[in-house]
Amino acid sequence: MDRLKCEVVKDRGVVADGVNCTLNPNDIKYAVAKQENIPLQNGDNGDLTTRQVGRIGGQMGGSMVRRLIEMAQQQLVDEKEQQ
């Protein structure tokens, strides 16, 4: 799921190049945070506000849901064509 999250966010052009979705898919959240000027760090981030965390995750979550729906729809079409 982390790899899908990374690919979806990169596909939307939200994050600049430099994040390798195959090697370190979890890096996407740090790239989004940097772009949003949010001081996300590895480890404890208890000092971040809910708004800040939402700005990071919101860009990823909605896009992932849309992509998963598209993938499921395509799978249904493919299955129907095989019958």
MIFIVO-651139 format. One line per field, with one value per residue (C-alpha): residue number from 1; residue in one letter; x, y, z. Coordinates in steps of 0.1 Angstrom, whole numbers, plus 5000, padded with zeros to 4 digits. Example, Ala and Ser with C-alpha at 12.3 -4.5 7.8 and 13.67 -1.06 7.14 Angstrom:
BEGIN
num: c(1 | 2)
residuo: c(A | S)
x: c(5123 | 5137)
y: c(4955 | 4989)
z: c(5078 | 5071)
This chain:
BEGIN
num: c(1 | 2 | 3 | 4 | 5 | 6 | 7 | 8 | 9 | 10 | 11 | 12 | 13 | 14 | 15 | 16 | 17 | 18 | 19 | 20 | 21 | 22 | 23 | 24 | 25 | 26 | 27 | 28 | 29 | 30 | 31 | 32 | 33 | 34 | 35 | 36 | 37 | 38 | 39 | 40 | 41 | 42 | 43 | 44 | 45 | 46 | 47 | 48 | 49 | 50 | 51 | 52 | 53 | 54 | 55 | 56 | 57 | 58 | 59 | 60 | 61 | 62 | 63 | 64 | 65 | 66 | 67 | 68 | 69 | 70 | 71 | 72 | 73 | 74 | 75 | 76 | 77 | 78 | 79 | 80 | 81 | 82 | 83)
residuo: c(M | D | R | L | K | C | E | V | V | K | D | R | G | V | V | A | D | G | V | N | C | T | L | N | P | N | D | I | K | Y | A | V | A | K | Q | E | N | I | P | L | Q | N | G | D | N | G | D | L | T | T | R | Q | V | G | R | I | G | G | Q | M | G | G | S | M | V | R | R | L | I | E | M | A | Q | Q | Q | L | V | D | E | K | E | Q | Q)
x: c(5000 | 5029 | 5042 | 5007 | 5004 | 5038 | 5030 | 4996 | 5009 | 5038 | 5014 | 4993 | 5025 | 5022 | 5058 | 5089 | 5113 | 5137 | 5114 | 5119 | 5086 | 5103 | 5131 | 5116 | 5078 | 5074 | 5095 | 5065 | 5050 | 5082 | 5083 | 5047 | 5054 | 5084 | 5063 | 5037 | 5064 | 5054 | 5083 | 5076 | 5104 | 5112 | 5099 | 5077 | 5057 | 5035 | 5040 | 5023 | 4987 | 4958 | 4956 | 4992 | 4989 | 4957 | 4974 | 5000 | 4976 | 4948 | 4967 | 4975 | 4943 | 4918 | 4940 | 4946 | 4908 | 4902 | 4930 | 4918 | 4883 | 4897 | 4917 | 4887 | 4865 | 4891 | 4894 | 4857 | 4858 | 4887 | 4869 | 4837 | 4857 | 4873 | 4839)
y: c(5000 | 5024 | 5019 | 5026 | 5057 | 5069 | 5063 | 5079 | 5111 | 5113 | 5108 | 5138 | 5159 | 5168 | 5159 | 5169 | 5142 | 5125 | 5101 | 5065 | 5046 | 5012 | 5017 | 5039 | 5043 | 5057 | 5087 | 5102 | 5115 | 5134 | 5149 | 5160 | 5175 | 5194 | 5208 | 5219 | 5233 | 5209 | 5197 | 5160 | 5139 | 5102 | 5091 | 5111 | 5139 | 5146 | 5183 | 5184 | 5197 | 5177 | 5202 | 5197 | 5159 | 5161 | 5182 | 5155 | 5125 | 5141 | 5145 | 5108 | 5092 | 5106 | 5099 | 5063 | 5057 | 5070 | 5048 | 5017 | 5022 | 5026 | 4994 | 4975 | 4987 | 4977 | 4943 | 4938 | 4948 | 4924 | 4896 | 4902 | 4902 | 4869 | 4852)
z: c(5000 | 5007 | 4972 | 4957 | 4979 | 4967 | 4930 | 4932 | 4949 | 4924 | 4895 | 4907 | 4905 | 4941 | 4949 | 4931 | 4917 | 4940 | 4958 | 4947 | 4952 | 4947 | 4972 | 4998 | 4993 | 5028 | 5018 | 5000 | 5033 | 5041 | 5006 | 5009 | 5044 | 5031 | 5003 | 5028 | 5051 | 5079 | 5101 | 5099 | 5112 | 5115 | 5150 | 5173 | 5157 | 5187 | 5183 | 5149 | 5148 | 5135 | 5106 | 5097 | 5097 | 5077 | 5050 | 5046 | 5047 | 5029 | 4997 | 4998 | 5010 | 4986 | 4956 | 4968 | 4971 | 4936 | 4922 | 4940 | 4927 | 4891 | 4896 | 4908 | 4880 | 4854 | 4870 | 4867 | 4830 | 4824 | 4841 | 4821 | 4788 | 4796 | 4800)
